[in-house]
Amino acid sequence: MANINHFQMIDNLKKDTRVTFKKGFLGLGSKIIYNTTQSNIKAYKKEYDTSVGEQILKTLSLSTKDVKATEKFPQKDLGNYQLELFVSDDKQFLAVSLYRYEDLCYKPVMEQKVFEGKDAERYAYLF
């Protein structure tokens, strides 16, 4: 799990009332809790090549009922697209944002999306 303070979407997630941020002992470390199920949330950064990144963008723009969770998107070590993903241990909460590498940094290509329940499970399987 990556350091949550290094995520671009962390400020938006801190404003979300569905999650709680807890500091660890002596302020070292932190945890994110999904309030509905009291499940821990883990953060991930994944990179994808251009063709897969475009597929992910199309998939995230679909209605959740149109998404078919058939197989996972293949990752790359270095890619033009970076996905920031926050997913609860029970897969009932998922926050996602996609970025494209431009001008020596990752820039957002979509707004942050948050899914709960069965929708979150469906998307969590893809990533």
PyMOL CGO cylinders between C-alpha atoms (Angstrom):
from pymol import cmd
from pymol.cgo import CYLINDER

trace = [
    CYLINDER, 0.00, 0.00, 0.00, 1.33, 3.41, -0.96, 0.3, 1, 1, 1, 1, 1, 1,
    CYLINDER, 1.33, 3.41, -0.96, 1.62, 6.44, 1.32, 0.3, 1, 1, 1, 1, 1, 1,
    CYLINDER, 1.62, 6.44, 1.32, -1.82, 8.05, 1.11, 0.3, 1, 1, 1, 1, 1, 1,
    CYLINDER, -1.82, 8.05, 1.11, -0.40, 11.58, 1.28, 0.3, 1, 1, 1, 1, 1, 1,
    CYLINDER, -0.40, 11.58, 1.28, 1.23, 11.05, -2.14, 0.3, 1, 1, 1, 1, 1, 1,
    CYLINDER, 1.23, 11.05, -2.14, -2.10, 10.61, -3.91, 0.3, 1, 1, 1, 1, 1, 1,
    CYLINDER, -2.10, 10.61, -3.91, -3.54, 13.48, -5.93, 0.3, 1, 1, 1, 1, 1, 1,
    CYLINDER, -3.54, 13.48, -5.93, -7.12, 12.59, -5.04, 0.3, 1, 1, 1, 1, 1, 1,
    CYLINDER, -7.12, 12.59, -5.04, -6.57, 12.42, -1.26, 0.3, 1, 1, 1, 1, 1, 1,
    CYLINDER, -6.57, 12.42, -1.26, -7.89, 15.95, -0.61, 0.3, 1, 1, 1, 1, 1, 1,
    CYLINDER, -7.89, 15.95, -0.61, -11.21, 15.12, -2.29, 0.3, 1, 1, 1, 1, 1, 1,
    CYLINDER, -11.21, 15.12, -2.29, -11.45, 11.85, -0.35, 0.3, 1, 1, 1, 1, 1, 1,
    CYLINDER, -11.45, 11.85, -0.35, -10.86, 13.64, 2.96, 0.3, 1, 1, 1, 1, 1, 1,
    CYLINDER, -10.86, 13.64, 2.96, -13.97, 15.73, 2.26, 0.3, 1, 1, 1, 1, 1, 1,
    CYLINDER, -13.97, 15.73, 2.26, -16.11, 12.61, 1.70, 0.3, 1, 1, 1, 1, 1, 1,
    CYLINDER, -16.11, 12.61, 1.70, -18.37, 11.91, 4.69, 0.3, 1, 1, 1, 1, 1, 1,
    CYLINDER, -18.37, 11.91, 4.69, -18.49, 8.17, 3.90, 0.3, 1, 1, 1, 1, 1, 1,
    CYLINDER, -18.49, 8.17, 3.90, -14.91, 7.69, 5.09, 0.3, 1, 1, 1, 1, 1, 1,
    CYLINDER, -14.91, 7.69, 5.09, -13.00, 8.47, 8.28, 0.3, 1, 1, 1, 1, 1, 1,
    CYLINDER, -13.00, 8.47, 8.28, -9.27, 9.14, 8.58, 0.3, 1, 1, 1, 1, 1, 1,
    CYLINDER, -9.27, 9.14, 8.58, -7.59, 7.91, 11.75, 0.3, 1, 1, 1, 1, 1, 1,
    CYLINDER, -7.59, 7.91, 11.75, -4.06, 8.72, 12.89, 0.3, 1, 1, 1, 1, 1, 1,
    CYLINDER, -4.06, 8.72, 12.89, -1.87, 5.99, 14.33, 0.3, 1, 1, 1, 1, 1, 1,
    CYLINDER, -1.87, 5.99, 14.33, 0.09, 5.92, 17.58, 0.3, 1, 1, 1, 1, 1, 1,
    CYLINDER, 0.09, 5.92, 17.58, 2.11, 9.15, 18.05, 0.3, 1, 1, 1, 1, 1, 1,
    CYLINDER, 2.11, 9.15, 18.05, 0.78, 10.40, 14.72, 0.3, 1, 1, 1, 1, 1, 1,
    CYLINDER, 0.78, 10.40, 14.72, 2.73, 7.75, 12.82, 0.3, 1, 1, 1, 1, 1, 1,
    CYLINDER, 2.73, 7.75, 12.82, 0.79, 6.19, 9.99, 0.3, 1, 1, 1, 1, 1, 1,
    CYLINDER, 0.79, 6.19, 9.99, -2.87, 6.57, 9.25, 0.3, 1, 1, 1, 1, 1, 1,
    CYLINDER, -2.87, 6.57, 9.25, -5.89, 4.47, 8.40, 0.3, 1, 1, 1, 1, 1, 1,
    CYLINDER, -5.89, 4.47, 8.40, -8.93, 5.13, 6.27, 0.3, 1, 1, 1, 1, 1, 1,
    CYLINDER, -8.93, 5.13, 6.27, -12.19, 3.51, 7.38, 0.3, 1, 1, 1, 1, 1, 1,
    CYLINDER, -12.19, 3.51, 7.38, -15.35, 3.07, 5.32, 0.3, 1, 1, 1, 1, 1, 1,
    CYLINDER, -15.35, 3.07, 5.32, -18.02, 4.19, 7.77, 0.3, 1, 1, 1, 1, 1, 1,
    CYLINDER, -18.02, 4.19, 7.77, -20.88, 1.99, 6.54, 0.3, 1, 1, 1, 1, 1, 1,
    CYLINDER, -20.88, 1.99, 6.54, -19.11, -1.35, 7.12, 0.3, 1, 1, 1, 1, 1, 1,
    CYLINDER, -19.11, -1.35, 7.12, -16.20, -0.21, 9.34, 0.3, 1, 1, 1, 1, 1, 1,
    CYLINDER, -16.20, -0.21, 9.34, -13.84, -1.82, 6.81, 0.3, 1, 1, 1, 1, 1, 1,
    CYLINDER, -13.84, -1.82, 6.81, -10.27, -0.62, 6.22, 0.3, 1, 1, 1, 1, 1, 1,
    CYLINDER, -10.27, -0.62, 6.22, -9.58, 1.12, 2.92, 0.3, 1, 1, 1, 1, 1, 1,
    CYLINDER, -9.58, 1.12, 2.92, -6.33, 0.49, 1.07, 0.3, 1, 1, 1, 1, 1, 1,
    CYLINDER, -6.33, 0.49, 1.07, -4.75, 2.77, -1.52, 0.3, 1, 1, 1, 1, 1, 1,
    CYLINDER, -4.75, 2.77, -1.52, -3.15, 1.65, -4.78, 0.3, 1, 1, 1, 1, 1, 1,
    CYLINDER, -3.15, 1.65, -4.78, -1.43, 3.28, -7.75, 0.3, 1, 1, 1, 1, 1, 1,
    CYLINDER, -1.43, 3.28, -7.75, -1.43, 1.28, -10.97, 0.3, 1, 1, 1, 1, 1, 1,
    CYLINDER, -1.43, 1.28, -10.97, 0.00, 2.16, -14.35, 0.3, 1, 1, 1, 1, 1, 1,
    CYLINDER, 0.00, 2.16, -14.35, -1.28, 1.18, -17.79, 0.3, 1, 1, 1, 1, 1, 1,
    CYLINDER, -1.28, 1.18, -17.79, -0.23, 1.67, -21.41, 0.3, 1, 1, 1, 1, 1, 1,
    CYLINDER, -0.23, 1.67, -21.41, -2.16, 3.98, -23.74, 0.3, 1, 1, 1, 1, 1, 1,
    CYLINDER, -2.16, 3.98, -23.74, -4.59, 1.44, -25.21, 0.3, 1, 1, 1, 1, 1, 1,
    CYLINDER, -4.59, 1.44, -25.21, -5.55, 0.00, -21.82, 0.3, 1, 1, 1, 1, 1, 1,
    CYLINDER, -5.55, 0.00, -21.82, -5.81, 3.50, -20.34, 0.3, 1, 1, 1, 1, 1, 1,
    CYLINDER, -5.81, 3.50, -20.34, -8.33, 4.46, -23.03, 0.3, 1, 1, 1, 1, 1, 1,
    CYLINDER, -8.33, 4.46, -23.03, -10.31, 1.28, -22.29, 0.3, 1, 1, 1, 1, 1, 1,
    CYLINDER, -10.31, 1.28, -22.29, -10.37, 2.14, -18.59, 0.3, 1, 1, 1, 1, 1, 1,
    CYLINDER, -10.37, 2.14, -18.59, -11.56, 5.66, -19.37, 0.3, 1, 1, 1, 1, 1, 1,
    CYLINDER, -11.56, 5.66, -19.37, -14.40, 4.28, -21.52, 0.3, 1, 1, 1, 1, 1, 1,
    CYLINDER, -14.40, 4.28, -21.52, -15.32, 1.70, -18.87, 0.3, 1, 1, 1, 1, 1, 1,
    CYLINDER, -15.32, 1.70, -18.87, -15.47, 4.30, -16.09, 0.3, 1, 1, 1, 1, 1, 1,
    CYLINDER, -15.47, 4.30, -16.09, -17.70, 6.52, -18.23, 0.3, 1, 1, 1, 1, 1, 1,
    CYLINDER, -17.70, 6.52, -18.23, -20.26, 3.72, -18.72, 0.3, 1, 1, 1, 1, 1, 1,
    CYLINDER, -20.26, 3.72, -18.72, -23.30, 3.25, -16.55, 0.3, 1, 1, 1, 1, 1, 1,
    CYLINDER, -23.30, 3.25, -16.55, -22.48, 0.69, -13.85, 0.3, 1, 1, 1, 1, 1, 1,
    CYLINDER, -22.48, 0.69, -13.85, -25.12, -1.72, -15.15, 0.3, 1, 1, 1, 1, 1, 1,
    CYLINDER, -25.12, -1.72, -15.15, -23.32, -1.79, -18.54, 0.3, 1, 1, 1, 1, 1, 1,
    CYLINDER, -23.32, -1.79, -18.54, -19.95, -2.78, -17.06, 0.3, 1, 1, 1, 1, 1, 1,
    CYLINDER, -19.95, -2.78, -17.06, -19.01, -6.41, -17.60, 0.3, 1, 1, 1, 1, 1, 1,
    CYLINDER, -19.01, -6.41, -17.60, -16.37, -7.66, -15.16, 0.3, 1, 1, 1, 1, 1, 1,
    CYLINDER, -16.37, -7.66, -15.16, -14.84, -10.32, -17.38, 0.3, 1, 1, 1, 1, 1, 1,
    CYLINDER, -14.84, -10.32, -17.38, -11.10, -9.87, -16.95, 0.3, 1, 1, 1, 1, 1, 1,
    CYLINDER, -11.10, -9.87, -16.95, -8.69, -7.52, -15.22, 0.3, 1, 1, 1, 1, 1, 1,
    CYLINDER, -8.69, -7.52, -15.22, -6.92, -4.73, -17.06, 0.3, 1, 1, 1, 1, 1, 1,
    CYLINDER, -6.92, -4.73, -17.06, -3.23, -5.68, -17.63, 0.3, 1, 1, 1, 1, 1, 1,
    CYLINDER, -3.23, -5.68, -17.63, -0.80, -3.42, -15.75, 0.3, 1, 1, 1, 1, 1, 1,
    CYLINDER, -0.80, -3.42, -15.75, 2.58, -2.07, -16.93, 0.3, 1, 1, 1, 1, 1, 1,
    CYLINDER, 2.58, -2.07, -16.93, 5.60, -1.07, -14.85, 0.3, 1, 1, 1, 1, 1, 1,
    CYLINDER, 5.60, -1.07, -14.85, 5.74, 2.31, -16.59, 0.3, 1, 1, 1, 1, 1, 1,
    CYLINDER, 5.74, 2.31, -16.59, 2.72, 3.57, -18.45, 0.3, 1, 1, 1, 1, 1, 1,
    CYLINDER, 2.72, 3.57, -18.45, 1.13, 6.69, -19.87, 0.3, 1, 1, 1, 1, 1, 1,
    CYLINDER, 1.13, 6.69, -19.87, -1.89, 6.27, -17.61, 0.3, 1, 1, 1, 1, 1, 1,
    CYLINDER, -1.89, 6.27, -17.61, -1.94, 6.08, -13.82, 0.3, 1, 1, 1, 1, 1, 1,
    CYLINDER, -1.94, 6.08, -13.82, -4.94, 4.92, -11.83, 0.3, 1, 1, 1, 1, 1, 1,
    CYLINDER, -4.94, 4.92, -11.83, -5.35, 5.94, -8.20, 0.3, 1, 1, 1, 1, 1, 1,
    CYLINDER, -5.35, 5.94, -8.20, -7.58, 3.52, -6.40, 0.3, 1, 1, 1, 1, 1, 1,
    CYLINDER, -7.58, 3.52, -6.40, -8.97, 3.38, -2.86, 0.3, 1, 1, 1, 1, 1, 1,
    CYLINDER, -8.97, 3.38, -2.86, -10.79, 0.13, -2.13, 0.3, 1, 1, 1, 1, 1, 1,
    CYLINDER, -10.79, 0.13, -2.13, -12.21, -1.24, 1.12, 0.3, 1, 1, 1, 1, 1, 1,
    CYLINDER, -12.21, -1.24, 1.12, -11.23, -4.71, 2.32, 0.3, 1, 1, 1, 1, 1, 1,
    CYLINDER, -11.23, -4.71, 2.32, -14.80, -5.94, 1.87, 0.3, 1, 1, 1, 1, 1, 1,
    CYLINDER, -14.80, -5.94, 1.87, -14.98, -4.38, -1.65, 0.3, 1, 1, 1, 1, 1, 1,
    CYLINDER, -14.98, -4.38, -1.65, -18.06, -2.33, -0.72, 0.3, 1, 1, 1, 1, 1, 1,
    CYLINDER, -18.06, -2.33, -0.72, -16.35, 1.05, -1.33, 0.3, 1, 1, 1, 1, 1, 1,
    CYLINDER, -16.35, 1.05, -1.33, -14.19, 2.13, -4.25, 0.3, 1, 1, 1, 1, 1, 1,
    CYLINDER, -14.19, 2.13, -4.25, -12.87, 5.60, -5.16, 0.3, 1, 1, 1, 1, 1, 1,
    CYLINDER, -12.87, 5.60, -5.16, -10.99, 5.93, -8.43, 0.3, 1, 1, 1, 1, 1, 1,
    CYLINDER, -10.99, 5.93, -8.43, -9.35, 8.59, -10.55, 0.3, 1, 1, 1, 1, 1, 1,
    CYLINDER, -9.35, 8.59, -10.55, -7.42, 8.27, -13.83, 0.3, 1, 1, 1, 1, 1, 1,
    CYLINDER, -7.42, 8.27, -13.83, -4.45, 10.41, -14.89, 0.3, 1, 1, 1, 1, 1, 1,
    CYLINDER, -4.45, 10.41, -14.89, -2.48, 10.74, -18.14, 0.3, 1, 1, 1, 1, 1, 1,
    CYLINDER, -2.48, 10.74, -18.14, 1.23, 11.56, -18.27, 0.3, 1, 1, 1, 1, 1, 1,
    CYLINDER, 1.23, 11.56, -18.27, 1.66, 14.95, -19.98, 0.3, 1, 1, 1, 1, 1, 1,
    CYLINDER, 1.66, 14.95, -19.98, 4.28, 17.69, -19.65, 0.3, 1, 1, 1, 1, 1, 1,
    CYLINDER, 4.28, 17.69, -19.65, 6.36, 15.65, -17.16, 0.3, 1, 1, 1, 1, 1, 1,
    CYLINDER, 6.36, 15.65, -17.16, 3.52, 15.02, -14.72, 0.3, 1, 1, 1, 1, 1, 1,
    CYLINDER, 3.52, 15.02, -14.72, 0.26, 13.10, -14.40, 0.3, 1, 1, 1, 1, 1, 1,
    CYLINDER, 0.26, 13.10, -14.40, -2.81, 15.20, -15.19, 0.3, 1, 1, 1, 1, 1, 1,
    CYLINDER, -2.81, 15.20, -15.19, -6.40, 14.09, -14.51, 0.3, 1, 1, 1, 1, 1, 1,
    CYLINDER, -6.40, 14.09, -14.51, -8.45, 12.91, -17.49, 0.3, 1, 1, 1, 1, 1, 1,
    CYLINDER, -8.45, 12.91, -17.49, -11.63, 12.42, -15.45, 0.3, 1, 1, 1, 1, 1, 1,
    CYLINDER, -11.63, 12.42, -15.45, -13.16, 13.49, -12.17, 0.3, 1, 1, 1, 1, 1, 1,
    CYLINDER, -13.16, 13.49, -12.17, -12.90, 11.23, -9.15, 0.3, 1, 1, 1, 1, 1, 1,
    CYLINDER, -12.90, 11.23, -9.15, -15.62, 8.58, -9.05, 0.3, 1, 1, 1, 1, 1, 1,
    CYLINDER, -15.62, 8.58, -9.05, -16.90, 6.78, -5.97, 0.3, 1, 1, 1, 1, 1, 1,
    CYLINDER, -16.90, 6.78, -5.97, -18.80, 3.49, -6.04, 0.3, 1, 1, 1, 1, 1, 1,
    CYLINDER, -18.80, 3.49, -6.04, -20.49, 1.59, -3.23, 0.3, 1, 1, 1, 1, 1, 1,
    CYLINDER, -20.49, 1.59, -3.23, -22.02, -1.86, -2.78, 0.3, 1, 1, 1, 1, 1, 1,
    CYLINDER, -22.02, -1.86, -2.78, -22.33, -4.17, -5.80, 0.3, 1, 1, 1, 1, 1, 1,
    CYLINDER, -22.33, -4.17, -5.80, -21.07, -1.44, -8.14, 0.3, 1, 1, 1, 1, 1, 1,
    CYLINDER, -21.07, -1.44, -8.14, -17.85, -1.18, -6.13, 0.3, 1, 1, 1, 1, 1, 1,
    CYLINDER, -17.85, -1.18, -6.13, -17.40, -4.96, -6.22, 0.3, 1, 1, 1, 1, 1, 1,
    CYLINDER, -17.40, -4.96, -6.22, -17.84, -4.99, -9.99, 0.3, 1, 1, 1, 1, 1, 1,
    CYLINDER, -17.84, -4.99, -9.99, -15.24, -2.27, -10.57, 0.3, 1, 1, 1, 1, 1, 1,
    CYLINDER, -15.24, -2.27, -10.57, -12.82, -3.60, -7.92, 0.3, 1, 1, 1, 1, 1, 1,
    CYLINDER, -12.82, -3.60, -7.92, -12.64, -6.89, -9.83, 0.3, 1, 1, 1, 1, 1, 1,
    CYLINDER, -12.64, -6.89, -9.83, -11.42, -5.05, -12.98, 0.3, 1, 1, 1, 1, 1, 1,
    CYLINDER, -11.42, -5.05, -12.98, -8.46, -3.49, -11.18, 0.3, 1, 1, 1, 1, 1, 1,
]
cmd.load_cgo(trace, "trace")
